[in-house]
């Protein structure tokens, strides 16, 4: 029995709720297996990596630079509820600080029906030194800034620049209270659709004969820009051993291992830590412990 089939059997034996798995290796036929219906499932925070790709395209097209202050691309009324001190500190924060989740002490979730007001009234120290702090607010603000910079609905921009070149239908996605693409979570994809982003990264941003994402953005976004206990974080992409991963909670992964020319993608519903840990161990053995 081949290694992929053995991997599938181990998942079955462990009784893990994995929806589907897709293996791409350069020069080989892709392999896939569906434990459940081949459908679009929530990918949670893996949504952020698609946003990162859109940001890279917008940067290449000259709409902004990651070192630009993010406030320049937010609505003018956004700061009305901030004190002058916090406003001045916030205005110094670059887009990159939000891409790398390095604005400390932000809460994880947005609350209420008026998200701008909620963010304005946060008791956050924007003068603090960069430190990894995982918050959906970071991705949300990057998405708002990108949409304002490109001057069109962000999902339409992503359709034109990312999904169409990848031969994908627009995903199901979540909107904010004002009708804009949320950016931090809420997308639903099939396992093969999620794998396309991982494969695109493995291929240095190229799909078939089209350079979809700039090569330099692939390197920058997947590198460890800021340290954390998981091994480092780039622009909405996690470092993972010698490679990196696109990741959402409860087991949504597209793991890219450039040295092996492999992308392993799977969708799951592993809500218990014990199940998630089992899957992590099996994945690591499959990718890195082959004899």
MOQUIUR-V418494 format. One line per field, one symbol per residue. phi: phi as a letter, one per 40 degrees, with the letter a starting at -180 (. if undefined). psi: psi as a letter, one per 20 degrees, with the letter a starting at -180 (. if undefined). burial: b if it has 16 or more other C-alpha atoms within 10 Angstrom, else e. A space follows every 50 residues. Layout:
BEGIN
phi=???
psi=???
burial=???
END
This chain:
BEGIN
phi=.cdcccccccccccfccbcabbbbbdgbccbaabcbdcbcbcbfccdccc cdcccccccccgcabcccccccbbddcdcdcccdccccccccccdccccc fbbcgcccbcbgbbcccccdcccbcccccdacacaccdcdcccccccccc gadccccccccbccccfbcdccacbccbgcdcgcagcbaccccccccccd cdcfgbbfbbccbddccdcccccccacacchhabcgbccafcbaacabcg gbabbbbdcbfbbbbababbccdccccccdcccccccbbcc
psi=prhghggghhgghilqnpgrqpppppirpqqqpohapnrprpjciihhhh ggghghghghjjhrqiiqphhhjqqhihjhjqqhghghghiiprhhhhhj lkoqjqrgqqqainhghgghjqmqniiqqpppoopihghghgggggghgi kqphhgghgghggghjlqqpqprqqrijjqpghhaiqpqqhhghhhgghg ghkkjpodjpngpqghhggghirnhqqriiiqpcnkpqqocjbrqppqqk loqoppnhhilqpppqprmmiphgggggggghgggghikq.
burial=eeebeebbeebeeeebbbbbbbbbbeeeeeebbbeeeeebbbbbbbbbbb bbbbbbbbbeeeebbeeebbbebbeeeebeebeeebbeebeebbbbbbbb bbbbbbbeebeeeebbbebbeeebebeeeebbbbbbbbbbbbbbbbbbbb eebbbebbbebbbebbeeebbebbeeeeebbbbbbbbbbbbbbbbbbbbb bbbbbbbeeeebbbeebbeebbbbbbeeeeebbbbbbbbbeebbbbbbbb bbbbbbbbeeebbbbbbbbbeeeebbeebeebbeeeeeeee
END
